[in-house]
Amino acid sequence: MRLRMKVSLIMAFMVLILITLLLYISHYLFSKQMQEQEKSGLQQSLSEVHLLIQDQIDAINKTTGDWALWDDTYQFSFDHNQRYIDDNLNIATLSNLEINLFAIVVNNEVKQLLMCDYKTQKFREVTAEISEAFNQYKPLFVVGNREITAGLISLDHKPYMISVRPITDSKLTAPKNGVLVMGKMVDSVALDKINRLVSGEVKVNEKAGSLQAITDVLTPKGMHFDGYNGNRLSAKYAIKDLLMDKSYQVTLSQDPALYSKGDGYFKYFSILCLFILLAVFLICMIVLQRFIVNPIEKIHAVITKVDGNLIPIDRFEIKGNDELTALSYELNTLLNKIAQNTTEIAASEKQLKFVLEAA
């Protein structure tokens, strides 16, 4: 294999290793940085989700406060009159309030319990299972425990954002008589606004197991980053229900837009690096060819002309101040000495021959 080919292969191998290492290290650092940014952005969005859920609870709490401090509601808590039901507890009114749950509890007894779907504007049947689940939260409905109670409960294995307010008159002078409970189911309708605001998909599911078991898997800030699940990012945190015996897992999933966009840029960066390294490879090959390979080939060309009987008149003409220049100088000196010795030997042989012929 000629020297030129060896140098080319060695250089190509070195460039290949350099490209591989450069792209691997760059991709590793790039991916790590993008994931950290995606994680930070996702956790920020998850914090916004928590605030948006709390905003919805606050909105329900405001509506409940308006109705609980209404004289008509206060009167209804005593006599359960039909006029109040006809005028206020119809599907149009409840749908306009965007609530799924309306209940009045007096002296630990459920006087009124309505459930509806405000999207389809239809009442839902209150099953025995729902009534039993609702009755489990009666400790929250005792007048005097709290002026305001708001948070999550579970009915029919679905989370509801509720508000509990004591019922009294509009002047806040009458004795409290029971509590008003209003709630909104955390379903796709309730989460649709949140999804649009955070540009992701939010799910709220009841989490099996004790609260302590859930807390163990959360980060110190109460949030857990699941990382990349398929082609999406996800993070979650836990919310306790009002009785502190159930918990709900709020999960936010988003498309890794930043990572995908950055990955596209990285491909362009990789192509650019490839062209730059190829250009460096060609420049290095030209430099090696001019300053190393060509001088060596010149030395080889002169040396091949040397034999026992003929000394070439060619000499090495390599300019520079390196080892090859020094080598060419030494070889030129050697060739000059060989040529001189050869000339002297030829003259001696000629003289000897003349003497022998004369004798």
HELIX and SHEET records of a PDB file:
HELIX    1   1 LEU A    3  ALA A   68  1                                  66    
HELIX    2   2 ASP A   71  ASP A   79  1                                   9    
HELIX    3   3 GLN A   82  ASN A   88  1                                   7    
HELIX    4   4 ILE A   91  LEU A   97  1                                   7    
HELIX    5   5 ALA A  128  ASN A  135  1                                   8    
HELIX    6   6 LYS A  138  PHE A  141  5                                   4    
HELIX    7   7 SER A  188  VAL A  198  1                                  11    
HELIX    8   8 LEU A  211  THR A  215  1                                   5    
HELIX    9   9 ALA A  257  LEU A  288  1                                  32    
HELIX   10  10 GLN A  289  VAL A  293  3                                   5    
HELIX   11  11 ASN A  294  ILE A  303  1                                  10    
HELIX   12  12 GLU A  323  ALA A  358  1                                  36    
SHEET    1   A 6 LYS A 122  ARG A 124  0                                        
SHEET    2   A 6 GLU A 109  ASP A 117 -1                                        
SHEET    3   A 6 LEU A 101  VAL A 106 -1                                        
SHEET    4   A 6 VAL A 179  MET A 185 -1                                        
SHEET    5   A 6 LYS A 158  PRO A 166 -1                                        
SHEET    6   A 6 THR A 149  LEU A 155 -1                                        
SHEET    1   B 4 GLU A 201  LYS A 207  0                                        
SHEET    2   B 4 SER A 247  GLN A 254 -1                                        
SHEET    3   B 4 ARG A 232  LYS A 240 -1                                        
SHEET    4   B 4 MET A 223  ASN A 229 -1                                        
END                                                                             
